[in-house]
Amino acid sequence: MLAENMIEEVVLEQWQNLKQKPLGLTRDYDYSSITNNQLISVISGIRRSGKSTFLLQLTKYYESFYYINLDDERLLNFSVEDFQRTLLMYQKHFQSKTIFLDEIQNIANWERFIRRIYEEGYKIIITGSNANLLGSELATHLTGRYLLFEMFPFSFKEMLNYHQIDYSLIISSTKAAILSRMDEYIQNGGFPEFVQIQSKDYLRQVYNDILYKDLIVRFNIKNHKVFKNLAQYLFTNFTKIISYNSLRKLLSISSVNTIKDYVDYLQQAYLVFECYKFDFSLLKQNTYDKKIYVVDNGLRNAVSFKFSADTGRQMENIVFLELKRRRKQVYFYKTTDNFEVDFLVYENPYLLIQVTYSMMNAETAQRELRALKLAMQELQVNQSIIITYNEEDIITDSERTIEIIPMWKWLLNN
């Protein structure tokens, strides 16, 4: 426990500083879905993705509020018992029924305090950088009392908004600006601070901080070298199918379970995402090999080994992330003849998506169309999409339609 005067000094200073900070870019999220209900709002996502700025923007919807940033090193020894003392300290100065808690995963047993004050009528908005920690504790103690919002680095639409490019009316000059920014986005991603400072050293520092502070220390990982090698291998080989057993052999690890745990840790920190092969059997889905995607192309390019431009794979990663932003349930699909479709979006009807840089090459076009047509036939789907860099067309075959659409246009259309 911290001394009461220390808590008061730090927290009131945080509150004053927060009110003076610039609001930053309005994100492409529905703010009203948070402010117009009394459920606990949980904003989760990778470090430095803009959660704290989003929290700041939300404070403007409330006349008064309490605020604690739990990532402050001066609150290193803050414990769950200190929450009530902090609340009483705030109440000495003014009354409010709204409380903002930033990076709450740093405090053990935080969910018990949150549940109690929620039942006392507080509107609670919290952020956290650990998906599994938040998910397990929310599911255990706060079922039915919260809404979860996952935050990612800037989307392409947010990137254009940041650079004040009006995409509401597409003319030749606007399209040129959009394509120029898309080239940047494919290579550099959208971490908000990187967009401002353009430093790959910054991205490397973010990556290392997550590996060490959020994962190696938190999970007491002894074999630092193997864990770091696994992370770098996955970042280098993103969009490819992986096997836990092949990773075990590659890294000379005796147990497949260790590999599973390590990949799970990376997912908890939002560094990587596993994409499952679609099957009507959930058991088979869990046992098949997975595809790996990463949270941001710029982060990936800053820390991985690159042997080619691999623009097509970077485009595929962007499409996956955008589907995640749109809260879609995403799989990859293999036909009975073992041809692969990049994405199956689980909705009614299924949406099948292929991603390729260009359809101008006859061999590429044949490969992409063959897989897509077979999958459409097997799943009885009448419409599907091929996302390209900047090509547009419609292909009709009997009763089935395949739309070829530029990635920038697809990203801008919800």
C-alpha positions in Angstrom: 0.0 0.0 0.0 1.1 3.5 -0.7 1.1 6.5 1.7 -2.2 8.4 1.4 -0.5 11.7 0.8 1.5 10.2 -2.0 -1.6 8.8 -3.7 -3.3 12.2 -3.4 -0.4 14.1 -4.9 0.1 11.8 -7.8 -3.5 11.2 -8.8 -4.5 14.9 -8.6 -1.5 15.8 -10.7 -2.5 13.2 -13.2 -6.1 14.6 -13.3 -4.9 18.1 -13.8 -2.4 17.1 -16.5 -5.0 15.0 -18.4 -7.3 18.0 -18.7 -4.6 20.1 -20.4 -3.5 17.5 -23.0 -4.5 17.9 -26.7 -7.4 15.8 -27.7 -5.6 14.2 -30.7 -7.3 12.6 -33.8 -10.9 11.6 -33.4 -10.9 7.8 -33.9 -13.2 5.8 -36.2 -15.1 4.4 -33.2 -18.7 4.9 -32.0 -18.1 7.1 -28.9 -21.8 7.1 -28.2 -21.9 3.3 -27.7 -19.7 4.0 -24.6 -21.2 7.2 -23.3 -24.8 6.3 -23.8 -25.0 3.3 -21.5 -24.1 2.5 -17.9 -22.3 -0.7 -18.6 -18.5 -0.9 -17.7 -16.6 0.0 -20.9 -13.4 -1.9 -21.4 -11.0 -0.5 -24.0 -8.3 -3.1 -24.8 -5.4 -3.2 -27.3 -1.7 -3.1 -27.8 0.4 -0.6 -26.0 0.8 2.8 -27.8 -2.2 2.2 -30.0 -4.0 5.3 -28.7 -6.1 4.0 -25.8 -5.1 6.7 -23.4 -5.9 9.4 -25.9 -9.2 7.8 -26.6 -9.9 7.8 -22.9 -9.0 11.5 -22.8 -11.5 12.2 -25.6 -14.2 10.3 -23.7 -13.7 12.5 -20.6 -15.1 15.5 -22.7 -18.5 13.9 -22.6 -18.7 14.1 -18.8 -19.0 17.3 -16.6 -16.9 15.7 -13.9 -14.9 12.5 -13.5 -12.2 10.7 -11.4 -9.1 9.5 -13.2 -6.2 7.2 -12.3 -3.3 6.3 -14.7 -2.0 3.0 -13.2 1.0 2.9 -15.6 2.7 5.7 -13.6 5.9 4.5 -12.0 5.1 6.4 -8.9 2.1 4.0 -8.4 4.3 1.0 -8.8 3.2 -0.4 -5.3 -0.4 0.5 -5.8 -2.7 -2.3 -4.7 -6.4 -3.1 -4.8 -6.8 -1.7 -1.3 -5.6 1.7 -2.6 -8.6 2.0 -4.9 -11.0 2.8 -2.1 -8.6 5.2 -0.5 -8.1 7.0 -3.8 -11.9 7.2 -4.3 -12.3 8.8 -0.9 -9.5 11.2 -1.6 -11.3 12.4 -4.8 -14.6 12.7 -2.9 -13.0 15.1 -0.6 -12.5 17.5 -3.5 -15.6 17.0 -5.6 -18.4 14.6 -6.3 -18.7 12.5 -9.5 -20.2 9.1 -10.6 -17.8 8.6 -13.5 -14.3 7.0 -13.1 -11.6 6.5 -15.7 -8.9 3.9 -15.0 -6.0 3.6 -17.4 -3.9 0.4 -17.8 -5.8 -1.4 -15.1 -4.2 -4.8 -15.7 -1.2 -3.7 -13.6 -3.2 -4.1 -10.4 -4.0 -7.6 -9.1 -7.7 -8.3 -8.2 -8.8 -5.0 -9.7 -12.1 -6.6 -11.0 -13.5 -6.9 -7.4 -13.3 -3.2 -6.8 -14.8 -2.5 -10.2 -17.7 -4.8 -9.6 -18.5 -3.1 -6.3 -18.5 0.5 -7.5 -20.4 -0.5 -10.6 -23.2 -1.8 -8.3 -23.0 1.5 -6.5 -24.0 3.3 -9.7 -20.6 4.4 -11.1 -20.0 4.7 -14.8 -16.6 3.0 -15.3 -14.3 3.2 -18.3 -11.1 1.3 -18.2 -8.2 0.5 -20.5 -5.8 -2.5 -20.6 -3.1 -4.0 -22.7 -3.5 -7.6 -22.0 -6.2 -9.5 -23.8 -6.3 -12.7 -21.9 -5.9 -11.1 -18.5 -8.8 -8.7 -19.1 -10.9 -11.4 -20.8 -10.5 -14.0 -18.0 -11.1 -11.6 -15.2 -14.1 -9.9 -16.9 -15.7 -13.3 -17.7 -15.2 -14.5 -14.2 -16.4 -11.5 -12.2 -18.1 -9.1 -14.5 -20.2 -11.2 -16.9 -23.1 -9.2 -18.4 -21.8 -6.0 -16.9 -19.4 -4.8 -19.5 -18.8 -4.0 -23.2 -15.4 -4.7 -24.8 -13.8 -2.4 -27.4 -10.6 -3.5 -29.1 -8.3 -0.7 -30.2 -5.7 -1.0 -33.0 -3.2 1.4 -34.5 -4.6 3.8 -37.0 -6.8 2.3 -39.8 -6.2 3.6 -43.3 -9.3 5.8 -43.0 -7.8 7.3 -39.8 -4.5 7.7 -41.5 -6.1 9.8 -44.2 -8.0 11.8 -41.6 -4.8 12.5 -39.8 -3.2 13.9 -43.0 -6.5 15.8 -43.8 -7.1 14.1 -47.1 -10.8 14.3 -48.1 -11.9 11.0 -49.5 -15.6 11.9 -49.7 -15.2 12.8 -53.4 -12.6 10.9 -55.4 -11.0 12.9 -58.2 -7.7 12.2 -59.9 -5.6 14.4 -57.5 -7.4 12.9 -54.5 -6.8 9.4 -55.8 -3.1 10.1 -56.3 -2.8 11.4 -52.7 -4.7 8.3 -51.4 -2.4 5.9 -53.3 0.6 7.7 -52.0 -0.6 7.4 -48.4 -1.5 3.8 -49.0 2.1 3.0 -50.1 3.2 4.5 -46.8 0.6 2.6 -44.8 1.5 -0.7 -46.4 5.1 -0.3 -45.3 4.9 1.8 -42.1 1.6 0.9 -40.5 -0.4 3.2 -38.2 1.0 3.5 -34.7 -0.1 7.0 -33.8 3.2 8.3 -32.4 5.2 6.7 -35.3 2.9 8.6 -37.8 4.1 11.8 -36.1 7.8 11.1 -35.6 8.6 8.6 -38.3 11.2 6.8 -36.3 11.7 3.0 -36.7 13.8 3.1 -33.5 10.5 4.1 -31.7 8.8 1.0 -33.1 11.7 -1.2 -32.0 11.4 0.3 -28.6 7.7 -0.4 -28.4 8.3 -4.0 -29.5 11.0 -4.6 -27.0 9.0 -3.0 -24.2 6.1 -5.3 -24.9 8.4 -8.4 -25.0 10.2 -7.6 -21.8 7.8 -5.6 -19.6 4.4 -7.1 -20.7 5.5 -10.7 -21.4 8.9 -11.9 -20.2 8.6 -10.3 -16.7 4.8 -10.8 -16.3 5.0 -14.5 -17.2 8.4 -15.2 -15.8 9.8 -16.5 -19.0 13.2 -18.1 -18.3 14.4 -18.8 -21.9 14.5 -15.2 -23.2 16.4 -16.1 -26.3 14.0 -18.7 -27.5 11.0 -16.5 -26.8 12.5 -13.6 -28.7 13.5 -15.9 -31.6 9.9 -17.2 -31.8 8.5 -13.7 -31.9 10.9 -12.7 -34.6 10.2 -15.8 -36.6 6.4 -15.2 -36.5 6.9 -11.5 -37.5 9.1 -12.5 -40.4 6.8 -15.3 -41.6 3.5 -13.5 -41.0 0.5 -14.6 -43.2 2.0 -18.1 -43.5 0.6 -21.3 -42.0 2.4 -22.5 -38.9 2.6 -25.7 -37.1 3.3 -25.8 -33.3 5.4 -29.0 -33.9 7.5 -27.5 -36.7 8.1 -24.4 -34.5 9.2 -26.7 -31.6 11.7 -28.4 -33.9 12.9 -25.2 -35.4 13.6 -23.6 -32.0 14.8 -26.9 -30.4 12.1 -26.9 -27.7 11.2 -30.2 -26.1 7.5 -29.5 -25.5 4.8 -28.4 -28.0 2.9 -26.9 -25.0 5.7 -24.4 -24.4 5.3 -23.2 -28.0 1.6 -23.0 -27.5 2.1 -20.9 -24.4 4.6 -18.6 -26.0 2.3 -17.9 -29.0 -0.6 -17.4 -26.6 1.5 -14.8 -24.6 2.2 -12.9 -27.9 -1.5 -12.9 -28.6 -2.4 -11.7 -25.2 -0.2 -8.6 -25.8 -1.9 -8.1 -29.2 1.4 -8.6 -31.1 0.2 -11.5 -33.2 -3.2 -13.1 -34.1 -3.9 -16.7 -35.0 -6.3 -17.3 -37.8 -8.0 -20.7 -37.8 -8.7 -22.9 -40.9 -12.5 -23.0 -41.3 -14.3 -26.3 -40.7 -17.8 -27.1 -39.6 -16.2 -29.1 -36.8 -14.9 -26.9 -34.0 -12.7 -29.8 -32.8 -11.0 -29.9 -36.2 -10.6 -26.1 -36.3 -8.6 -26.3 -33.1 -6.3 -29.1 -34.3 -5.5 -27.7 -37.7 -2.4 -25.6 -38.3 -3.0 -21.8 -38.0 -2.0 -18.7 -40.0 -0.3 -15.9 -38.2 -0.9 -12.2 -38.6 0.7 -9.2 -36.8 -0.8 -6.1 -35.3 1.0 -3.5 -37.5 3.0 -3.7 -40.7 5.4 -0.9 -39.6 6.2 -2.8 -36.4 6.7 -5.9 -38.3 9.0 -4.3 -40.9 11.0 -2.6 -38.1 11.9 -5.8 -36.3 11.8 -8.7 -38.7 14.1 -10.1 -41.4 12.9 -9.0 -44.9 14.2 -10.7 -48.0 11.8 -9.1 -50.5 9.3 -6.3 -50.8 6.5 -8.9 -50.0 3.8 -6.2 -50.7 1.1 -8.9 -51.3 1.6 -10.3 -47.8 1.6 -6.9 -46.3 -1.7 -6.2 -48.0 -3.1 -9.4 -46.7 -2.1 -8.5 -43.2 -3.9 -5.1 -43.6 -7.1 -6.8 -44.8 -7.0 -9.2 -41.8 -6.6 -6.3 -39.4 -9.4 -4.3 -41.0 -11.7 -7.3 -40.6 -10.8 -7.5 -37.0 -11.5 -3.8 -36.6 -14.9 -4.5 -38.1 -15.5 -7.2 -35.5 -15.7 -9.9 -38.0 -15.2 -13.6 -37.3 -12.4 -14.5 -39.7 -10.9 -17.8 -41.0 -8.9 -19.0 -43.9 -10.4 -21.7 -46.2 -9.0 -24.8 -47.9 -11.0 -26.4 -50.7 -11.2 -30.2 -50.9 -8.5 -30.0 -53.6 -6.3 -28.1 -51.1 -6.5 -24.7 -52.8 -6.4 -21.8 -50.3 -8.7 -18.8 -50.0 -7.2 -16.1 -47.8 -10.3 -15.2 -45.8 -13.7 -16.6 -45.0 -15.8 -14.1 -43.0 -18.3 -16.1 -41.0 -21.6 -14.4 -41.7 -24.8 -15.2 -43.6 -24.0 -15.7 -46.4 -20.2 -16.4 -46.0 -17.9 -13.7 -47.5 -14.9 -15.1 -49.3 -11.9 -12.8 -49.9 -8.7 -13.2 -51.8 -5.9 -10.7 -51.6 -3.3 -10.2 -54.3 -1.2 -7.3 -55.5 -2.3 -7.6 -59.1 -4.5 -9.8 -61.4 -2.6 -8.7 -64.5 -0.3 -11.8 -64.4 -2.2 -14.7 -66.0 -0.7 -17.4 -63.7 -1.7 -15.3 -60.6 -5.2 -14.6 -61.9 -5.7 -18.3 -62.7 -4.5 -19.4 -59.2 -6.7 -16.8 -57.3 -9.8 -17.5 -59.4 -9.5 -21.3 -59.3 -9.4 -21.3 -55.5 -12.2 -18.8 -55.1 -14.5 -20.5 -57.6 -14.0 -23.9 -56.0 -14.7 -22.5 -52.5 -17.8 -20.7 -53.8 -19.0 -23.9 -55.2 -18.4 -25.9 -52.1 -19.9 -23.4 -49.8 -22.7 -22.4 -52.2 -21.7 -18.7 -52.1 -22.8 -16.5 -55.0 -20.6 -13.5 -54.5 -17.0 -13.0 -53.4 -14.2 -10.4 -53.5 -10.6 -10.1 -54.8 -8.7 -7.2 -53.2 -5.9 -5.8 -55.3 -3.6 -2.8 -55.1 -5.5 -0.7 -57.7 -7.4 -2.8 -60.1 -11.2 -2.9 -60.5 -13.4 -5.3 -62.4 -16.4 -7.7 -62.1 -16.2 -11.3 -63.2 -19.5 -13.2 -63.7 -19.5 -17.0 -64.1 -23.0 -18.6 -64.4 -24.8 -17.4 -61.3 -21.7 -16.4 -59.4 -20.0 -12.9 -59.2 -16.5 -12.0 -58.2 -15.8 -8.4 -57.6 -12.2 -7.1 -58.0 -11.7 -4.0 -55.9 -8.8 -1.8 -55.1 -7.6 -2.1 -51.5 -7.9 1.6 -50.8 -11.5 1.6 -51.9 -12.4 -1.5 -49.8 -10.7 0.0 -46.7 -12.7 3.2 -47.1 -16.0 1.5 -47.5 -17.5 -0.1 -44.3 
